[in-house]
Amino acid sequence: MPESLRFTAATRFEAARTVAVLPDGHRCRRLHGHGFVARVWAEPPPSWAAFAGAEVETLGECLDRSVGDLDYRFLNELLSVPTDEELARWLRTRLERQSVAQRSVPGIVAVGVQSTPDQGADLDAQGRVHVWRRFRFEAAHQLPHVPAGHQCGRMHGHGFEVVLHAVQPLAEGEHLGIDYDRLEERWTPFIHELDHRCLNDIKGLENPTSEMLAAWLWGRLRPSLPELSWVSVYETVTAGCHFDGVRHRIWKEFRCESALHLSAAPENHPTRRLHGHSYRLKLHLSAPLDTVLGWTVDYGDVKRLFDPVYRILDHHCLDHLDGLAQPDAAGLARWLRVQTAPLIPQLDRIDLEERPGCGVVLSWGDEAPTLPV
């Protein structure tokens, strides 16, 4: 399958707004503000940045310039309806129309705006708006079919997180599609069923893996929410599952502290000096569901199989890794694919961030659209 490499950047801005298209009495019709996060995913041509390895930094600079007009502003002065969706549209136009001297962004795949850590909207290349909302509950479970001695066979618990994603095209002139309130309304009955419960006691969740929980939620939500596109279940802060009604995809996250320098950078450029990053690395896997165990791949197996590669990266200098010509984000992600795919054949996507929201997404195989969170 062809490989896709996307660069990502994120930045924050503070702004106030009112959203008059919402119903009378809605709290967001009043003047209020947020600490927003803006994100962009792009596939620019190889010659776009000043040198190989400068793509993430350059994309971030373009995003910072575009967001500059929003920071500490009353957004209604710029947009008549400053919803997260409309802000994403405004940002995309601004990113594409920067002057040549300011380096506009070609190959934009998506632009996202989060108004809080728990909600956001992403505009894809086809003009579809992906709205998402995060929810939490505390519950106990045990997995009844795991091998003897497996830690998940013991009764334990998690602070679960669930993200509901809804997608729909908005016609010209429409400013609001599936809003966060509608997602919250659909979720509210489930908090009473799931929160401070033992999941094994709930009908249909006798084997409550992340995959089974995501499918259970999908089956109960989709009839009343046809726009639902994904259900994401975070079993822990570093592992979880996506389900789109057909396929399960899991991820396992790692953090590693590494040093590097970019030899391709010009003289006196900061990245040419020895420096370091606290990398955030997410491995995404696709595999058929094991109908007995109730999972696709054991998160613990992913951690164990990846451990030899992780040990090479964590608390080491990347400059001398065998087979890695230059440890920029794109080069390191491709190196990780070569090293890890033979160990974990279900692997088909790697997210690598040098800083929060800033890095690359390397994917191959039959991947669904890149999820925003």
KOLLUM-777897 format. One record per residue (C-alpha): y, x, z; residue number from 1. Coordinates in pm, 1 decimal. Example, Ala and Ser with C-alpha at 12.3 -4.5 7.8 and 13.67 -1.06 7.14 Angstrom:
((-450.0,1230.0,780.0),1),
((-106.0,1367.0,714.0),2),
end
This chain:
((0.0,0.0,0.0),1),
((355.8,124.7,-67.5),2),
((552.4,273.1,217.9),3),
((880.9,121.9,336.3),4),
((1134.7,327.5,530.6),5),
((1426.1,147.7,690.6),6),
((1706.3,309.3,885.9),7),
((1850.2,117.6,1178.7),8),
((2171.9,137.7,1379.0),9),
((2317.2,-63.3,1664.9),10),
((2650.0,-80.2,1843.5),11),
((2820.1,-297.3,2103.7),12),
((3144.8,-490.6,2108.6),13),
((3322.8,-719.9,2353.9),14),
((3481.4,-1038.4,2228.5),15),
((3577.8,-1394.8,2315.5),16),
((3524.3,-1715.3,2118.7),17),
((3494.7,-2091.5,2117.8),18),
((3236.3,-2275.1,1903.0),19),
((3382.5,-2612.4,1812.4),20),
((3090.0,-2728.2,1592.7),21),
((2876.6,-2776.5,1903.9),22),
((2857.6,-3122.5,2067.1),23),
((3132.9,-3245.5,2299.2),24),
((3083.4,-3114.4,2650.2),25),
((2881.3,-2811.4,2541.7),26),
((2976.5,-2509.0,2754.1),27),
((3026.3,-2291.6,2442.8),28),
((3309.3,-2515.6,2322.1),29),
((3508.6,-2363.3,2608.6),30),
((3668.2,-2021.8,2577.4),31),
((3409.6,-1762.3,2677.3),32),
((3305.4,-1407.8,2596.8),33),
((3005.0,-1181.1,2545.2),34),
((2902.4,-820.3,2533.2),35),
((2763.4,-844.8,2178.9),36),
((2519.2,-609.4,2009.0),37),
((2536.6,-570.1,1631.6),38),
((2246.4,-420.3,1432.8),39),
((2181.3,-327.9,1073.6),40),
((1858.7,-239.8,890.6),41),
((1901.0,-66.1,553.6),42),
((1710.6,122.8,283.0),43),
((1981.3,341.3,123.8),44),
((1898.5,581.8,-161.3),45),
((1798.9,938.7,-65.8),46),
((2134.2,1090.0,-164.5),47),
((2343.4,843.7,38.4),48),
((2400.3,1054.2,351.5),49),
((2569.9,1393.6,353.6),50),
((2241.6,1573.7,424.9),51),
((1877.3,1492.1,493.0),52),
((1858.6,1376.4,851.4),53),
((2211.4,1234.7,866.8),54),
((2111.9,879.6,764.5),55),
((2090.6,730.5,1114.0),56),
((2420.4,885.5,1222.2),57),
((2594.5,778.2,898.2),58),
((2464.9,422.8,924.8),59),
((2587.6,408.2,1282.9),60),
((2933.4,528.7,1178.1),61),
((2952.4,256.8,911.4),62),
((2851.1,-7.6,1162.7),63),
((3103.9,117.5,1419.5),64),
((3383.9,90.7,1161.9),65),
((3279.2,-261.2,1065.1),66),
((3256.9,-377.1,1425.3),67),
((3591.8,-219.1,1514.5),68),
((3785.2,-526.2,1400.6),69),
((3575.1,-744.2,1632.3),70),
((3602.0,-543.9,1951.5),71),
((3818.4,-703.6,2220.6),72),
((3925.4,-980.5,1985.2),73),
((3940.0,-1356.6,1993.9),74),
((3684.9,-1412.9,1718.1),75),
((3826.6,-1749.0,1607.8),76),
((4121.9,-1556.6,1463.6),77),
((3877.9,-1401.7,1212.5),78),
((3620.7,-1678.5,1169.5),79),
((3669.4,-2052.9,1198.1),80),
((3315.2,-2090.5,1335.3),81),
((3220.9,-1761.8,1507.7),82),
((2854.4,-1831.7,1578.8),83),
((2612.1,-1541.2,1588.2),84),
((2495.0,-1640.8,1239.1),85),
((2846.9,-1635.5,1096.2),86),
((2924.7,-1306.3,1267.0),87),
((2616.6,-1158.0,1098.6),88),
((2743.5,-1281.2,758.9),89),
((3089.1,-1137.7,825.8),90),
((2940.9,-801.2,924.5),91),
((2718.2,-784.4,618.1),92),
((3015.6,-842.9,388.9),93),
((3219.1,-580.2,572.0),94),
((2935.2,-323.3,555.0),95),
((2888.9,-379.4,181.3),96),
((3259.6,-367.7,97.1),97),
((3378.8,-57.2,277.4),98),
((3570.0,176.4,50.8),99),
((3390.8,458.0,-127.7),100),
((3571.4,706.4,96.3),101),
((3436.7,520.3,400.4),102),
((3081.7,510.6,257.0),103),
((2967.5,148.2,217.8),104),
((2607.0,65.4,300.6),105),
((2369.9,0.4,7.6),106),
((2025.1,-150.1,45.2),107),
((2097.2,-368.5,345.4),108),
((1778.0,-544.3,455.4),109),
((1915.3,-739.9,751.4),110),
((2213.2,-768.1,984.0),111),
((2175.0,-898.2,1337.6),112),
((2404.1,-1011.4,1617.5),113),
((2294.7,-1060.1,1977.6),114),
((2536.8,-1244.8,2200.0),115),
((2318.2,-1179.1,2507.9),116),
((2006.0,-968.1,2569.6),117),
((1804.7,-1291.1,2543.5),118),
((1929.5,-1441.8,2218.1),119),
((2037.8,-1342.4,1872.8),120),
((2049.4,-1422.2,1502.6),121),
((1942.8,-1200.6,1212.2),122),
((2047.6,-1254.4,850.7),123),
((1794.1,-1123.9,598.7),124),
((1841.8,-1016.2,238.0),125),
((1748.3,-1364.4,110.9),126),
((2020.8,-1531.9,316.0),127),
((1782.2,-1679.6,570.4),128),
((1890.0,-1687.1,931.9),129),
((1632.4,-1585.1,1192.3),130),
((1731.8,-1721.0,1533.1),131),
((1547.7,-1605.9,1843.7),132),
((1554.9,-1679.3,2216.2),133),
((1376.7,-1502.0,2502.4),134),
((1217.6,-1676.8,2801.4),135),
((1037.7,-1549.4,3111.5),136),
((771.0,-1665.0,3352.7),137),
((559.4,-1510.9,3629.4),138),
((184.1,-1572.9,3619.3),139),
((-157.7,-1439.0,3715.7),140),
((-460.3,-1395.7,3488.6),141),
((-783.9,-1211.5,3437.9),142),
((-980.3,-1152.0,3119.6),143),
((-1337.0,-1281.5,3165.4),144),
((-1509.8,-1110.9,2870.2),145),
((-1394.4,-750.0,2899.3),146),
((-1652.8,-476.2,2970.5),147),
((-1758.2,-421.1,3330.5),148),
((-1507.1,-208.6,3518.5),149),
((-1214.9,-283.9,3283.7),150),
((-896.3,-321.3,3488.9),151),
((-804.4,-647.0,3313.6),152),
((-1126.5,-802.5,3439.2),153),
((-970.9,-807.8,3786.4),154),
((-730.3,-1082.8,3883.0),155),
((-379.2,-947.9,3835.4),156),
((-39.9,-1067.7,3715.7),157),
((258.9,-1003.9,3492.6),158),
((619.2,-1095.4,3446.9),159),
((560.7,-1239.1,3097.5),160),
((830.8,-1272.3,2834.4),161),
((810.1,-1504.8,2534.7),162),
((1039.4,-1486.7,2232.5),163),
((1055.0,-1788.2,2001.9),164),
((1173.2,-1714.1,1645.5),165),
((1294.1,-1984.6,1406.8),166),
((1394.3,-1930.0,1046.1),167),
((1563.7,-2148.4,787.9),168),
((1802.2,-2117.5,493.8),169),
((2150.7,-2252.8,556.5),170),
((2321.5,-2428.0,267.2),171),
((2670.5,-2326.7,159.3),172),
((2919.2,-2453.7,415.1),173),
((2663.5,-2500.6,692.5),174),
((2750.5,-2305.8,1004.5),175),
((2473.9,-2389.7,1249.3),176),
((2102.1,-2436.4,1204.2),177),
((1842.7,-2414.5,1478.8),178),
((2053.3,-2329.6,1782.0),179),
((1954.4,-2165.7,2107.6),180),
((1969.6,-2495.9,2295.7),181),
((1703.6,-2649.3,2074.1),182),
((1472.2,-2353.6,2134.0),183),
((1533.6,-2385.7,2506.5),184),
((1463.0,-2759.9,2498.7),185),
((1128.0,-2698.5,2329.3),186),
((1042.2,-2426.4,2577.6),187),
((1136.8,-2611.2,2899.1),188),
((808.7,-2809.3,2937.9),189),
((610.8,-2485.0,2923.7),190),
((789.0,-2324.5,3215.6),191),
((642.9,-2593.7,3440.2),192),
((293.4,-2532.5,3303.9),193),
((299.9,-2152.4,3307.2),194),
((535.7,-2027.6,3576.5),195),
((375.7,-1921.2,3905.9),196),
((33.7,-2028.3,3784.2),197),
((-302.0,-1872.5,3714.7),198),
((-329.7,-1892.5,3336.8),199),
((-710.2,-1911.7,3345.8),200),
((-680.0,-2256.8,3506.2),201),
((-489.1,-2400.7,3208.5),202),
((-691.0,-2580.4,2942.4),203),
((-712.3,-2365.6,2632.4),204),
((-623.0,-2046.1,2820.1),205),
((-953.1,-1973.4,2986.9),206),
((-936.5,-1630.0,2819.4),207),
((-560.1,-1565.0,2846.7),208),
((-500.2,-1251.7,2640.0),209),
((-159.2,-1203.7,2479.3),210),
((-309.3,-1308.7,2146.0),211),
((-461.0,-1628.1,2286.8),212),
((-140.9,-1717.0,2473.4),213),
((71.7,-1667.8,2158.3),214),
((-163.2,-1888.9,1955.5),215),
((-173.0,-2151.5,2232.8),216),
((206.5,-2168.0,2239.8),217),
((226.8,-2180.8,1860.1),218),
((-15.1,-2474.0,1842.5),219),
((182.7,-2674.8,2093.5),220),
((531.9,-2586.4,1969.9),221),
((504.6,-2597.2,1592.1),222),
((455.3,-2976.8,1549.3),223),
((795.7,-3046.7,1706.9),224),
((959.7,-2729.1,1577.1),225),
((860.0,-2682.4,1211.4),226),
((1116.3,-2402.4,1173.9),227),
((917.2,-2187.7,1418.2),228),
((824.7,-1861.9,1242.3),229),
((687.3,-1633.9,1514.8),230),
((585.9,-1647.0,1877.8),231),
((607.8,-1313.0,2056.7),232),
((444.0,-1254.7,2394.3),233),
((541.7,-953.4,2602.6),234),
((261.3,-901.1,2851.6),235),
((443.2,-596.6,2986.6),236),
((767.8,-427.1,2887.5),237),
((565.6,-185.9,2670.3),238),
((302.6,-409.0,2508.3),239),
((279.0,-744.7,2338.8),240),
((172.6,-960.7,2048.6),241),
((333.9,-1153.4,1761.4),242),
((169.4,-1459.8,1603.8),243),
((288.3,-1649.3,1294.8),244),
((21.8,-1918.3,1285.4),245),
((-216.2,-1700.3,1082.2),246),
((-195.2,-1336.3,1184.6),247),
((-179.6,-1155.0,1514.2),248),
((14.0,-828.3,1533.2),249),
((27.9,-622.3,1850.4),250),
((247.7,-332.2,1956.3),251),
((236.8,-63.9,2220.7),252),
((551.3,122.2,2323.5),253),
((590.3,481.2,2442.5),254),
((881.9,694.0,2561.9),255),
((894.8,1068.0,2509.0),256),
((1149.6,1337.5,2586.7),257),
((1176.6,1599.1,2313.6),258),
((1405.0,1876.9,2188.2),259),
((1493.6,1956.0,1827.1),260),
((1751.8,2089.1,1586.4),261),
((1816.2,1995.2,1222.5),262),
((1814.0,2302.9,1002.3),263),
((1941.7,2100.7,703.1),264),
((2267.5,2018.0,881.5),265),
((2580.3,2208.4,778.8),266),
((2711.7,2495.9,987.3),267),
((2897.4,2374.7,1299.4),268),
((2742.3,2025.4,1277.7),269),
((2624.5,1918.6,1627.1),270),
((2270.4,1837.0,1511.9),271),
((2222.7,2193.1,1390.8),272),
((2237.3,2304.7,1753.4),273),
((1934.6,2265.8,1977.8),274),
((1958.2,1922.9,2138.5),275),
((1725.2,1640.9,2242.5),276),
((1646.5,1270.2,2248.5),277),
((1476.0,1022.4,2475.7),278),
((1270.1,864.7,2199.0),279),
((1148.5,507.0,2204.4),280),
((834.2,476.5,1995.1),281),
((653.3,153.1,1907.9),282),
((317.6,149.6,1733.0),283),
((239.2,-179.3,1553.3),284),
((-119.0,-274.2,1467.4),285),
((-278.5,-548.9,1257.7),286),
((-644.0,-640.2,1303.4),287),
((-868.0,-948.7,1299.9),288),
((-902.2,-1137.1,1625.9),289),
((-1218.6,-1064.4,1821.5),290),
((-1320.3,-1420.1,1906.0),291),
((-1521.8,-1312.7,2209.4),292),
((-1279.8,-1069.5,2371.5),293),
((-978.7,-1273.1,2257.9),294),
((-778.7,-974.2,2141.3),295),
((-727.0,-768.6,1826.5),296),
((-712.9,-422.2,1984.2),297),
((-711.8,-331.9,2353.1),298),
((-367.8,-200.4,2457.2),299),
((-548.2,51.3,2677.3),300),
((-741.8,182.0,2377.1),301),
((-417.8,229.4,2184.3),302),
((-275.3,433.4,2470.7),303),
((-591.7,641.7,2502.7),304),
((-625.4,709.7,2129.9),305),
((-258.6,801.4,2091.0),306),
((-257.2,1029.1,2394.5),307),
((-338.3,1355.7,2204.7),308),
((-38.3,1301.1,1976.3),309),
((183.1,1192.6,2265.1),310),
((106.5,1510.7,2455.6),311),
((227.2,1718.6,2159.6),312),
((560.5,1532.7,2156.2),313),
((653.5,1469.0,2517.5),314),
((853.2,1743.9,2690.8),315),
((819.9,1975.1,2392.1),316),
((1041.7,2115.4,2119.1),317),
((964.9,1947.9,1787.0),318),
((1090.4,2233.4,1568.5),319),
((754.7,2405.1,1549.7),320),
((516.7,2111.7,1504.2),321),
((253.9,2195.0,1243.9),322),
((324.1,1998.3,924.6),323),
((673.4,1880.2,1022.7),324),
((935.8,2040.4,798.7),325),
((1236.8,1892.2,981.8),326),
((1228.1,1667.7,1291.4),327),
((1483.9,1409.9,1179.0),328),
((1389.2,1048.4,1246.9),329),
((1238.8,984.2,901.3),330),
((1045.3,1310.5,896.7),331),
((912.7,1259.0,1247.5),332),
((801.9,900.5,1172.7),333),
((611.0,1016.3,865.1),334),
((454.7,1300.0,1064.5),335),
((347.6,1046.0,1327.4),336),
((182.8,833.7,1060.0),337),
((-20.0,1130.5,933.1),338),
((-124.7,1228.8,1284.4),339),
((-194.8,881.7,1422.3),340),
((-337.6,670.5,1138.4),341),
((-677.4,848.9,1143.6),342),
((-699.9,790.3,1520.2),343),
((-583.5,426.9,1505.0),344),
((-671.6,285.6,1160.4),345),
((-520.3,-54.8,1243.5),346),
((-174.9,108.1,1261.2),347),
((63.1,-15.1,989.9),348),
((414.3,28.6,1129.4),349),
((602.5,279.3,1343.3),350),
((941.6,214.5,1503.9),351),
((1114.6,532.6,1618.4),352),
((1451.3,520.3,1795.5),353),
((1650.6,829.7,1887.9),354),
((1897.6,613.3,2080.0),355),
((1883.9,241.1,2160.9),356),
((1869.6,54.3,1828.8),357),
((1924.4,369.2,1620.8),358),
((1636.0,520.3,1427.2),359),
((1383.3,425.7,1160.5),360),
((1117.1,165.4,1086.5),361),
((830.1,304.0,878.6),362),
((582.1,42.8,755.8),363),
((295.2,17.2,511.5),364),
((18.1,-230.1,441.2),365),
((49.1,-607.8,433.3),366),
((338.5,-637.0,675.3),367),
((530.2,-953.2,748.2),368),
((911.6,-938.5,753.7),369),
((1044.7,-694.5,1009.9),370),
((1092.0,-874.0,1338.0),371),
((1425.2,-831.4,1513.9),372),
((1295.1,-763.7,1866.6),373),
end
